């Protein structure tokens, strides 16, 4: 009698102990499966917008979260992303913004990723053009379009047009009009990138993104400072320095700066400074 | 006559709120709302959008669960347990019974919406307090407009439930038809717009199906007109005449359905 009463209790105790062990094993299997598949399947936007019924907003939030967690995992693990994934990210963002065409976070994160990490400013601008069409009251989409045309596509005329459009919409930072009108002054300068990243940092809440953008800003400020010192060196010596240590021996800099991405800064023959990390973490 | 309908609707309301399903639905929605405070922290800047999306979706989902699991049973239970004979033996007409049931169900939906709106307002106010800088593009007016529009959709959907319940005594068939009407009503606008668009014109669909969809868009209710969640989440202002327009649409649709339900129920053999 006593044994029959104890039996279910023993079973329950055993199950409580065994369940986490089983779950742990299962999680390993599941993570292997997830690693293999990534987030690599996409439901066509024509289908998903209809199938989401009246829950399009929350479905777009969920898909955005899925995309940003995947991306966050890659950045935290300092994994290099395959450039072929650019199309996947573009399509995912296109689906999210078909569900909610006013979803600025989705436009912004994907366009940043495509332009900075995949060097696909063409796809980034395509997304931002969609944002400009829908978010008619917002200065951000034309502002970013302007920046990407200037910085990545080297098209100052189009950049100026978009920055003017951003200024016309109102609500943006005060430097928009001077920046639009004086783009030629900033040719080959990192100033617009610094201004843009500073503005982004001011309006970003997510601590992870703050850290990510902060690192990028830090490197660009360093590049900007080094380029100014290189120009000063040329003024003194009549030629560009060959390596950064030349600036050190000329006492233009106190020490060689470190790249938080793990790369090494170097001077190009035209006096521009770049880094071997290409602003991506090197494992 | 109005007093009779009201007394029947109060009876339906009391019967409904006694059901434990309402407690489950309430707890589920409150749980969904409370996760708002945790989830919005994962987003970059549009925290107001995510908070509104979650809360409005929770309210809509609660409305759907109440309609599909409570409203349908309230009518079917009367016929199954034969309590309808007790009511019919009193000086009530069948039409009064149908209207009494419908208004009673609407009272339940109104009560549920009021409680959930209060809870969701509290959740959003807390989120707003926690992340004040990321709630600048938020409008309480647009938020409440979206809840009102969602309520109007349930006014029409529940009229369909009553119509189907007056046709069949099987709650399963009523459930099946009601879900079909809901899905059809939510998707018809999207399908029609797609077929009218460039890629839709090029899609190879038989003429018969195109004509069927043309007819269906006038038969099925267009539930998309009541979906203002996206506008609320981005604080996009909606003109008042649009709100009046959807109120009229819901009123006309429901009255037509209720008259049809009364006529059918009058002719129905209950024995």
Interface residues (C-beta under 8 A of the other chain):
Chain A: X46 X49 X50 X53 X54 X55 X56 X57 X58 X60 X61 X64 X65 X68 X69 X100 X102 X103 X104 X105 X108 X109 X203 X204 X205 X206 X209
Chain B: X39 X41 X42 X43 X44 X45 X46 X47 X49 X50 X52 X53 X54 X56 X57 X60 X131 X133 X134 X150 X153 X182 X183 X186 X187 X190 X191 X194 X199 X223 X224 X227 X229 X230 X233 X234 X236
